[in-house]
Amino acid sequence: MCTACEDLVDPKEIKLDEIIAKYQNEKGPLIPILQEAQEVYGYLPAHVLKHISKATRIPLSRIYGVVTFYAQFRLTPVGRNLINVCMGTACHVRGGAKVLETLEKELKIKDGATTEDGRFTLEIVACIGACGLAPVISINNEVHGRLLPEKIAGILAKYE
């Protein structure tokens, strides 16, 4: 590659090609490729899925089928901070709905949405796995338990 052109190449595209090459000789490489591509981009934009399809010779329709089947994959960008609100049985019984309501009011968004400034994305999940700390939220995989609605604003203030 010419040195003048190097500035025009997106480093994420180079990383994506490295990921695809890493799984080139593996059987069933699609899910790990998608997982790692999502780590690079933060979500799975259409051009990335097309590139994966072309490079792996997996039909784009099959790739979309996998991406839309598994909840771990995202087709839209998420905020800088991902909030998971547990609504499992223990959290529900111990006030999870009030915690969710408070988050929705503070952030002015509903489940699945991202704040206008891109700071937070809010998602309801079935269980975080910290039932003894119910009600629980996690922000960027950091668990906050034994929550009361009045604690929410202080917790959110810690995240840019």
C-alpha positions as YAML, in Angstrom:
chain: A
units: angstrom
residues:
- id: 1
  name: MET
  ca: [0.00, 0.00, 0.00]
- id: 2
  name: CYS
  ca: [1.28, 3.49, -0.75]
- id: 3
  name: THR
  ca: [2.19, 5.58, 2.28]
- id: 4
  name: ALA
  ca: [0.01, 8.48, 1.10]
- id: 5
  name: CYS
  ca: [-3.02, 6.15, 1.14]
- id: 6
  name: GLU
  ca: [-2.42, 4.81, 4.65]
- id: 7
  name: ASP
  ca: [-4.20, 7.80, 6.20]
- id: 8
  name: LEU
  ca: [-7.33, 6.96, 4.20]
- id: 9
  name: VAL
  ca: [-7.66, 3.41, 5.54]
- id: 10
  name: ASP
  ca: [-9.97, 3.02, 8.52]
- id: 11
  name: PRO
  ca: [-8.12, 1.18, 11.32]
- id: 12
  name: LYS
  ca: [-11.39, -0.55, 12.20]
- id: 13
  name: GLU
  ca: [-11.55, -2.08, 8.72]
- id: 14
  name: ILE
  ca: [-8.01, -3.38, 9.10]
- id: 15
  name: LYS
  ca: [-8.97, -4.93, 12.45]
- id: 16
  name: LEU
  ca: [-12.11, -6.45, 10.89]
- id: 17
  name: ASP
  ca: [-10.00, -8.09, 8.17]
- id: 18
  name: GLU
  ca: [-7.66, -9.45, 10.86]
- id: 19
  name: ILE
  ca: [-10.63, -10.92, 12.75]
- id: 20
  name: ILE
  ca: [-11.99, -12.59, 9.62]
- id: 21
  name: ALA
  ca: [-8.53, -13.97, 8.76]
- id: 22
  name: LYS
  ca: [-8.14, -15.37, 12.28]
- id: 23
  name: TYR
  ca: [-11.24, -17.55, 11.80]
- id: 24
  name: GLN
  ca: [-10.65, -18.36, 8.13]
- id: 25
  name: ASN
  ca: [-9.95, -22.06, 8.72]
- id: 26
  name: GLU
  ca: [-12.43, -22.56, 11.56]
- id: 27
  name: LYS
  ca: [-15.74, -24.37, 11.26]
- id: 28
  name: GLY
  ca: [-18.72, -22.22, 12.18]
- id: 29
  name: PRO
  ca: [-16.79, -18.94, 12.46]
- id: 30
  name: LEU
  ca: [-19.73, -16.57, 12.11]
- id: 31
  name: ILE
  ca: [-20.67, -15.96, 15.74]
- id: 32
  name: PRO
  ca: [-17.11, -15.28, 16.97]
- id: 33
  name: ILE
  ca: [-16.50, -13.01, 13.96]
- id: 34
  name: LEU
  ca: [-19.69, -11.07, 14.73]
- id: 35
  name: GLN
  ca: [-18.82, -10.85, 18.43]
- id: 36
  name: GLU
  ca: [-15.36, -9.47, 17.76]
- id: 37
  name: ALA
  ca: [-16.59, -7.13, 15.01]
- id: 38
  name: GLN
  ca: [-19.14, -5.73, 17.45]
- id: 39
  name: GLU
  ca: [-16.36, -5.16, 19.99]
- id: 40
  name: VAL
  ca: [-14.49, -3.11, 17.39]
- id: 41
  name: TYR
  ca: [-17.44, -1.04, 16.13]
- id: 42
  name: GLY
  ca: [-19.67, -1.01, 19.21]
- id: 43
  name: TYR
  ca: [-22.47, -2.45, 17.09]
- id: 44
  name: LEU
  ca: [-22.82, -4.16, 13.70]
- id: 45
  name: PRO
  ca: [-23.35, -1.57, 10.96]
- id: 46
  name: ALA
  ca: [-24.70, -2.75, 7.59]
- id: 47
  name: HIS
  ca: [-21.39, -2.19, 5.77]
- id: 48
  name: VAL
  ca: [-19.63, -4.47, 8.28]
- id: 49
  name: LEU
  ca: [-22.16, -7.25, 7.76]
- id: 50
  name: LYS
  ca: [-21.77, -6.92, 3.98]
- id: 51
  name: HIS
  ca: [-17.99, -7.07, 4.32]
- id: 52
  name: ILE
  ca: [-18.21, -10.19, 6.51]
- id: 53
  name: SER
  ca: [-20.59, -11.78, 4.01]
- id: 54
  name: LYS
  ca: [-18.29, -11.11, 1.09]
- id: 55
  name: ALA
  ca: [-15.12, -12.20, 2.91]
- id: 56
  name: THR
  ca: [-16.60, -15.41, 4.36]
- id: 57
  name: ARG
  ca: [-18.95, -16.23, 1.47]
- id: 58
  name: ILE
  ca: [-21.78, -16.57, 3.98]
- id: 59
  name: PRO
  ca: [-25.01, -15.18, 2.50]
- id: 60
  name: LEU
  ca: [-25.96, -11.80, 3.92]
- id: 61
  name: SER
  ca: [-29.45, -13.12, 4.67]
- id: 62
  name: ARG
  ca: [-27.96, -15.82, 6.91]
- id: 63
  name: ILE
  ca: [-25.80, -13.27, 8.71]
- id: 64
  name: TYR
  ca: [-28.83, -11.04, 9.35]
- id: 65
  name: GLY
  ca: [-30.70, -14.12, 10.57]
- id: 66
  name: VAL
  ca: [-28.01, -14.81, 13.17]
- id: 67
  name: VAL
  ca: [-27.67, -11.16, 14.20]
- id: 68
  name: THR
  ca: [-31.40, -10.71, 14.71]
- id: 69
  name: PHE
  ca: [-31.82, -14.05, 16.50]
- id: 70
  name: TYR
  ca: [-29.25, -13.46, 19.25]
- id: 71
  name: ALA
  ca: [-29.93, -10.62, 21.69]
- id: 72
  name: GLN
  ca: [-26.20, -9.99, 22.17]
- id: 73
  name: PHE
  ca: [-25.88, -8.45, 18.71]
- id: 74
  name: ARG
  ca: [-26.79, -4.84, 17.96]
- id: 75
  name: LEU
  ca: [-27.66, -3.24, 14.65]
- id: 76
  name: THR
  ca: [-27.76, 0.28, 16.09]
- id: 77
  name: PRO
  ca: [-25.17, 2.18, 18.13]
- id: 78
  name: VAL
  ca: [-25.40, 2.20, 21.90]
- id: 79
  name: GLY
  ca: [-24.50, 4.97, 24.30]
- id: 80
  name: ARG
  ca: [-21.12, 5.30, 25.95]
- id: 81
  name: ASN
  ca: [-22.64, 3.67, 29.04]
- id: 82
  name: LEU
  ca: [-24.95, 0.66, 28.79]
- id: 83
  name: ILE
  ca: [-27.41, 0.35, 31.67]
- id: 84
  name: ASN
  ca: [-28.99, -3.07, 32.20]
- id: 85
  name: VAL
  ca: [-31.98, -3.02, 34.54]
- id: 86
  name: CYS
  ca: [-32.71, -6.41, 36.06]
- id: 87
  name: MET
  ca: [-36.38, -7.36, 36.08]
- id: 88
  name: GLY
  ca: [-35.90, -10.94, 37.26]
- id: 89
  name: THR
  ca: [-38.18, -12.24, 40.00]
- id: 90
  name: ALA
  ca: [-36.09, -11.06, 42.97]
- id: 91
  name: CYS
  ca: [-35.53, -7.60, 41.49]
- id: 92
  name: HIS
  ca: [-39.15, -7.27, 40.47]
- id: 93
  name: VAL
  ca: [-40.39, -8.20, 43.95]
- id: 94
  name: ARG
  ca: [-37.89, -5.87, 45.65]
- id: 95
  name: GLY
  ca: [-38.66, -2.71, 43.69]
- id: 96
  name: GLY
  ca: [-37.10, -3.11, 40.26]
- id: 97
  name: ALA
  ca: [-40.06, -1.38, 38.61]
- id: 98
  name: LYS
  ca: [-39.51, 1.76, 40.72]
- id: 99
  name: VAL
  ca: [-35.80, 1.72, 39.84]
- id: 100
  name: LEU
  ca: [-36.67, 1.44, 36.15]
- id: 101
  name: GLU
  ca: [-39.25, 4.22, 36.41]
- id: 102
  name: THR
  ca: [-36.68, 6.48, 38.08]
- id: 103
  name: LEU
  ca: [-34.07, 5.75, 35.41]
- id: 104
  name: GLU
  ca: [-36.58, 6.48, 32.65]
- id: 105
  name: LYS
  ca: [-37.47, 9.82, 34.26]
- id: 106
  name: GLU
  ca: [-33.83, 10.80, 34.94]
- id: 107
  name: LEU
  ca: [-32.65, 9.88, 31.45]
- id: 108
  name: LYS
  ca: [-35.85, 10.80, 29.59]
- id: 109
  name: ILE
  ca: [-35.73, 7.54, 27.63]
- id: 110
  name: LYS
  ca: [-37.45, 4.16, 27.63]
- id: 111
  name: ASP
  ca: [-36.16, 0.59, 27.29]
- id: 112
  name: GLY
  ca: [-33.94, 0.14, 24.24]
- id: 113
  name: ALA
  ca: [-33.34, 3.86, 23.73]
- id: 114
  name: THR
  ca: [-30.23, 6.02, 23.96]
- id: 115
  name: THR
  ca: [-30.06, 9.52, 25.41]
- id: 116
  name: GLU
  ca: [-29.77, 12.34, 22.89]
- id: 117
  name: ASP
  ca: [-26.20, 13.07, 23.99]
- id: 118
  name: GLY
  ca: [-25.21, 9.42, 23.49]
- id: 119
  name: ARG
  ca: [-24.24, 9.08, 27.13]
- id: 120
  name: PHE
  ca: [-26.57, 6.23, 28.17]
- id: 121
  name: THR
  ca: [-28.50, 3.35, 26.63]
- id: 122
  name: LEU
  ca: [-31.17, 1.73, 28.80]
- id: 123
  name: GLU
  ca: [-32.09, -1.94, 28.53]
- id: 124
  name: ILE
  ca: [-34.31, -4.24, 30.57]
- id: 125
  name: VAL
  ca: [-32.82, -7.69, 31.11]
- id: 126
  name: ALA
  ca: [-34.33, -10.86, 32.53]
- id: 127
  name: CYS
  ca: [-31.65, -11.46, 35.16]
- id: 128
  name: ILE
  ca: [-28.22, -10.08, 35.97]
- id: 129
  name: GLY
  ca: [-27.43, -12.93, 38.37]
- id: 130
  name: ALA
  ca: [-27.05, -10.90, 41.54]
- id: 131
  name: CYS
  ca: [-30.37, -11.80, 43.15]
- id: 132
  name: GLY
  ca: [-29.04, -11.37, 46.69]
- id: 133
  name: LEU
  ca: [-28.45, -7.68, 45.92]
- id: 134
  name: ALA
  ca: [-31.89, -7.03, 44.40]
- id: 135
  name: PRO
  ca: [-32.95, -4.69, 42.97]
- id: 136
  name: VAL
  ca: [-29.93, -4.45, 40.70]
- id: 137
  name: ILE
  ca: [-28.70, -2.56, 37.66]
- id: 138
  name: SER
  ca: [-25.40, -2.88, 35.88]
- id: 139
  name: ILE
  ca: [-23.67, -0.07, 34.05]
- id: 140
  name: ASN
  ca: [-20.93, -1.24, 31.69]
- id: 141
  name: ASN
  ca: [-20.99, -4.58, 33.57]
- id: 142
  name: GLU
  ca: [-20.44, -2.87, 36.94]
- id: 143
  name: VAL
  ca: [-23.20, -4.07, 39.28]
- id: 144
  name: HIS
  ca: [-25.06, -1.65, 41.56]
- id: 145
  name: GLY
  ca: [-27.27, -3.41, 44.07]
- id: 146
  name: ARG
  ca: [-29.72, -2.84, 46.89]
- id: 147
  name: LEU
  ca: [-30.93, 0.15, 44.95]
- id: 148
  name: LEU
  ca: [-33.39, 2.74, 46.05]
- id: 149
  name: PRO
  ca: [-34.79, 5.24, 43.54]
- id: 150
  name: GLU
  ca: [-33.12, 8.12, 45.39]
- id: 151
  name: LYS
  ca: [-29.66, 6.58, 44.74]
- id: 152
  name: ILE
  ca: [-30.04, 6.61, 40.95]
- id: 153
  name: ALA
  ca: [-28.99, 10.22, 40.23]
- id: 154
  name: GLY
  ca: [-25.78, 9.82, 42.24]
- id: 155
  name: ILE
  ca: [-24.88, 6.61, 40.44]
- id: 156
  name: LEU
  ca: [-25.52, 8.12, 37.00]
- id: 157
  name: ALA
  ca: [-23.35, 11.14, 37.85]
- id: 158
  name: LYS
  ca: [-20.30, 8.85, 38.06]
- id: 159
  name: TYR
  ca: [-20.50, 8.00, 34.35]
- id: 160
  name: GLU
  ca: [-19.52, 10.25, 31.48]
...
